[in-house]
Amino acid sequence: MLTRRSLSALLGATALSLAALPALAQDVTLKLHQFLPAQANVPKLILDVWADSIEAASDGRIEVERYPSMQLGGRPPELMDQVIDGVADVVWTVVGYTPGRFPSTEVFELPFMVTDARAASAAYWQMYEAHMQEEFADVHILGTWVHGPGMIHANQEITTPDDMQGVKIRGATRQVNTLLETLGATPVGMPVPAIPEALSKGVIDGTTIPWEVTGALKVPELVDYHTEFEGAHFYNVTFVLAMNKGVYDGLPDDLKAVVDENSGLEFSVFAGGTQSDADGPSREAALDNGNEIVTVSEEAAEAWRVAAQPVYDKWLAEMTELGIDGQALIDEARQLMADYEG
């Protein structure tokens, strides 16, 4: 029988022995949630690369469970709240799915603002670090980027702004819908996954998305015409890869370092550039399908730029009402993009 004194001594010795051992490795499982099918370009070429890199760099101590196509439930516009509330640990989402919530990011969605996805993604991260963090105070941002040239895919040929009159076109964000309305189209807001059914049922006559996602949505099989622009992009959409703040803060320092090393400026440029590079194969697939591509020259795009100017005027007025210097954001974004492109 152990006496109380000997038991206390034994427990004390055990505690000292455990204290002398190195800390046990902490395993972490991160649930990554997003709205596209697993085989689409962003999950396959960007999110899986990020997740695989995290797992490898942590020697398997971090596991990233991937949940495509909203498999954890909810709708795409709910992703930001899901990562805040802990439904998911990491989400990839379109910032504009929550209109007005992150107003500064809309500078990269203005028409004919961006000419290169890598340059814009770099500028976006630099501006996030400098003065957008307050807007994202409820999450830990891992990456910020934009896609390649935004364009129009429709069941009728669209060459000039006049061709937009009354055409029902899906827009991704508040800014894109404002652009469509300004040009005379009828904007219809909906997340990306809803596009195929809306096209097939005639709910919309066309959609705005970059080339790279058209394959996963089978858009070339649902429309016959595609309108792209030389030079500056017709529009862009902003994305973030966001992590639950508490989950990030709770990581041990060495695993937090793994996450940090796979986040930030370099990752943002990689993501934006990779998404843009994926446009080429999807464009070729549309040509192989027999679809017609209308390419608006930089000279012809001037009429579009003039017609789109009210979008700038309206946005600047809205930013002023919010106490934000919108023109300063435009000037900063343009300078940072020019600096990147050298």
Order of alpha helices (4+ residues) and beta strands (2+ residues): alpha-beta-alpha-beta-alpha-beta-alpha-beta-beta-beta-alpha-beta-alpha-beta-alpha-beta-beta-alpha-alpha-alpha-alpha-beta-alpha-alpha
